[in-house]
Amino acid sequence: MRIIVTGGGGFLGRLLIEGLQAAGANDIVVVEIADADVPGCQVVQGDLARDDLLPALLEDAPCTVFHLASVVSAGAEADWEYAVDQNLGGMLQLLEACRHSPHLHKVVFASTLAVFGGFTAGGEVGDFVKQTPSGTYGTTKAIGELLINDATRKGHIDGRSARLPTVIVRSGAPNAAASGFASGMFREPLNGLPSVVPVAEETPMVVGSAQNTAICIQMLGEVDGDDLGHDRAVGIPGLTATVAEMLAVLEKVGGAEARGLVEMKYDPGVDALVRSWPAVLDDERGRSLGLPADADLESMVRAYMETLNR
């Protein structure tokens, strides 16, 4: 079966592809807006929201599409028009291509816990709590989830949405995510570089390792649609940690020198966005579907450190 990964040239996409290849997938097409070299994959470069890239890729046989491409949180707040164009335009292009295809395709949409906000800010949420996003990124993702549900109801796709926690530790260069500091506060100091944390130490976040998140996205693509019911959005298991707890783990695994490279520098805009997200995830549904969870915060950081030694 052909597998298509939009945004597959990014960090999480590459981890997902490694897992798919390890499971035997040998026909993987990466759709990227920028030039990318992804080993073992065909790369199709173009703007998913504007270029007619998908129909030819979907015409021969049923495919599984992992839709990861998007403009992320802080970037979406900074440029509303571009975020709406890319996040919603890309989704609509994908669903239209699937609707007009002669085959029923499986679509796994990478969503986010930022679909919650407002009255749920700093509280606990589960899969069936009302979506009340407090940012443009979360709003576009909430709309995407509803489109996935409706396209599935109409029989156009077999869809499911993976609500991702804040993923740590992302390797490579920082991105435009408001939560990017949660990776940077480990990644930079563990590589001998300074890092800035723009929120208070008591700020709680739902976090998950990059490795486990990629595994859960892959496994959600294998879940029987009948087990998901009408609402296809599933919270990917994650655990709650405060910034202070993250800093303590950094010092434990990297020493006082690494901890000393972190500067606390408050940014009210980032703080407001991060605090609008839930602080606790009831991930019982995801676990009941067989999705695994990280053991603890320290294991997440040590998993990243292992990648430094490869």
Residue, then its C-alpha position, 0 to 999 in steps of 0.5 A: m500500500r502506498i503511504i503519503v506523508t505531508g510534511g514528512g520532511g520535518f522532524l516528527g515526519r521523519l520519525l514516523i517514516e522511520g517507523l513505517q519503514a521498519a514495519g515494511a512500508n516501501d512505497i512512501v511519498v513525502v509531500e513538502i513545500a520546501d526541498a527535502d531529502v528523505p531516505g527511501c521516499q519519493v519526494v513531491q515538492g509543492d504547496l499543498a494548499r495551492d498546487d494540485l499535487l494529490p490526485a495523481l498520487l491517489e488514483d491507483a489504489p487505496c492509500t494511507v495519508f498522514h497529514l502532518a503539514s501545517v503552520v504551527s502555533a506562534g507562526a499562526e498567531a503572527d500571520w492569520e491569513y497564511a495560517v488559514d490558507q495553509n492549514l485549512g486550504g491544505m486540508l480541503q485540497l486533501l479531502e477533495a482529492c480523496r472525495h474524487s478518487p475511485h478508492l477509499h483512503k485512510v487519512v490520519f490528521a495531526s491535530t493538537l491539544a490546542v483545540f482546547g482553551g477558554f473554559t478548559a485553560g489550565g484544566e483537564v480535558g478528555d476526547f469528548v470535551k467541547q473544542t474551545p481554542s484560544g489561538t489561530y493554530g488551535t482553531t484551524k486544527a479544530i476545524g480540521e478535526l470536524l472536517i475529518n469527522d464529516a468526510t468520514r461520515k460521508g464515506h469520502i475517507d476513513g479518517r482519524s485525528a491525533r491530538l498531539p501533546t507538546v512534543i519533546v525533545r525536537s531535534g534540529a533548529p527551533n520552529a515557530a511553535a509557542s511551545g518550542f521552548a519546551s524542547g529548546m530548554f533541553r536541546e540547547p543546553l544539552n548541546g552546550l548552548p543557551s536557551v530562553v524560557p518565556v513562561a513561569e516555572e509553575t506553568p504546567m504542560v502536557v508533554g510526550s516524547a517525539q519517539n512515542t508520539a510518532i509511534c502513536i500516530q502510526m498506530l492510530g492509522e492501524v486502528d479499526g475505524d469501527d472502534l473510533g465511532h463518529d468522533r475520530a479525534v483521539g488524544i495521544p497519551g501524554l503526561t503533565a509536567t511543570v517547567a520547574e519539573m522539566l528544569a529539575v530533569l535537565e539538571k539531573v541528566g545534564g548537570a548544573e552546567a546545563r541548567g545554568l544555560v537556561e534563562m527565564k525571560y518572561d514573554p506575556g504573549v507566549d505565556a498567554l497562549v501556553r496557559s490557554w491550553p489544558a494542563v491535564l489530559d485524560d488519555e484513557r480512550g487512547r490507551s484503550l485503543g492500544l496507544p502507548a505512553d511514556a514512562d516519565l519525563e526523564s525517559m523522554v529526555r534520555a531518549y533524546m540524548e541517545t540520538l546525540n550519540r548516534 
